[in-house]
Amino acid sequence: MEGLEAKAEALVKVVALDKWLPKVATVPVGTAAEDLDKTVTAVLSDGNLVDADVVSWTLKDPDALTKEGGRTEATGKLVGNDYEVTATFIASDQETESTVTGLTVGDKTLENFEPGKTYYRVSLPYTAKIPSVGAQTTGYQVTVQQASAANDYQASVFLSDQKGDLVQTYLIQFVKEAPALTRLEVSVEGKENATEDQVLPYHVIGHYEDGSQTEFSASDIHLEAKSADGGHLEVNGQNLLLYKKGSVTLTPRIDNQTDKTQSVATELVIKENTVDKKIVKASSSVYLYRYQSATEFA
């Protein structure tokens, strides 16, 4: 439309080649070089797979495939460019049983592993490092793409059979928990001049392990007040009602508080109110005072 400008922003994610799945294939004895499987598989940085073909394989030892157990390295250039990949071919007519018994996360075996279940979510504390991933197998070729920012912290475990064909992929998504609350502190407005009969607002600030802060409402906080010298105050919503001089220790707590959260105590010293006063009205929770000179009581 005339006179109307629209701006479009696109988020471009750069995807690069991470690695090639190892091409280690067992073929029947006597297989000719031109009959070898020419497909190779690339793992991209985001965890996706892309297949490509080589023009042909050049065997380092052409006679290796003519006998049982023969093994040879091979090289081949990709169709359409000069990029060279490698492979290993083994000649054998014997059947090999392949099994997968588990996945490992760090130095521990992944709980509740099932061979047919291919996707897992693993929760980690906010400050934890992303662990490495592995597989416990027999007869499979295993390739692992470890979790990183490039693949959104999703590790991939690729299992290939003895022919070099990819037969199974396991995904492990790591999810970090929200940063833990590490400290609660009380801030009292006008604390330095706290005097009997005053009403002072207070704030409870929560500090998290990522450095962020938040202020809790009075309904979420239990503010404990203790005094060893007769000081007395009451908590009324977001205010402190100061009744009697003395030193009062304020300690904030929340429901279901864990050992990770420190409640920092704050000392509030209530000074004596030297102005003469008398009660003119009282309610169940708040006392109102009218201040007078000494002559008014004569």
C-alpha positions, 0 to 999 in steps of 0.5 A: 500500500502506498505510504506504508513501509513494511520491514521483514526480518529473517533468522538465518541459521548457518548449517555446516558439515559436521562429519561423515558417518564412517563407511565400514561395510562388510560385503560378500567374498568376491565382490567387485569394486564396481558393485560396492555401495557408493552412498555415503552419509554426512552429518550436518551441524544441526543434526540432520543427515544428507546422503551423497554418492561417490563416482566410484571406489578406488581400493588400496588392496584390490585383492582383499575382497577375494578372501574371507576376512580380507580388509581394504581401505578405499577412497572415492570422489563425490559426484559433482565435485572433487571432495574425497571421502574414505571407506573401509570394506571387509570381505566375509560370508559369515553372519554377525549378530548386532545388539544395542543394550544401552545409551550412556550420558556422561559416566552413567547409563541412561535410565529406562532405555528401550532399543525401540525408543529413539527419543529421550529428554534429559533434564540438567541443573542450570549450571551443569555442563552438557555431558557426552553421549555414547552407546553400548553395542555389539556388532554395530558401527557407532557415530555420535554427534555430541550436543551443542548450541549448533544442534540445540543441545540434542545429541545424535547416536547413529548405528550402522550395520556391518554393510555400512547402512544406517539402521537406527538413530537415537536422539537425546535432548538436553533441557536445562532447568530454570535457574535456582533461587539462591538468596532472599533479602529484605529491604526496608524503606527508611530503615535508618530512621525507624521509630516507634509508631511508624509504618515502613514499606519493605521489599523482599528481593530474590536472587537467582544463580544466573544473576537475575533478581525479582521482587516477591509479593507479600502473599508469597513471603513469610517474614519472621520477626524476632527480638531479644530486647523487647522490640516489637513490630507486626507485618501488615501486607507490604508494610511493617508496623513499628510498635515498640523500640528495640532490635528486631531481626527480619528473616524472609522465607518462601513455601517449599524453600530448599537448601539451595536458597539462603534467607539473609537476616536483616536487623532493624533497630526501632528507636523510641518515639519521644513525642507524647501520644495517646490512642484515639482509635484502635482496630484489630490490627492497626493502632492510630495515634494522635500526637500532642504536646505535654500541655494537652494532657494537663 
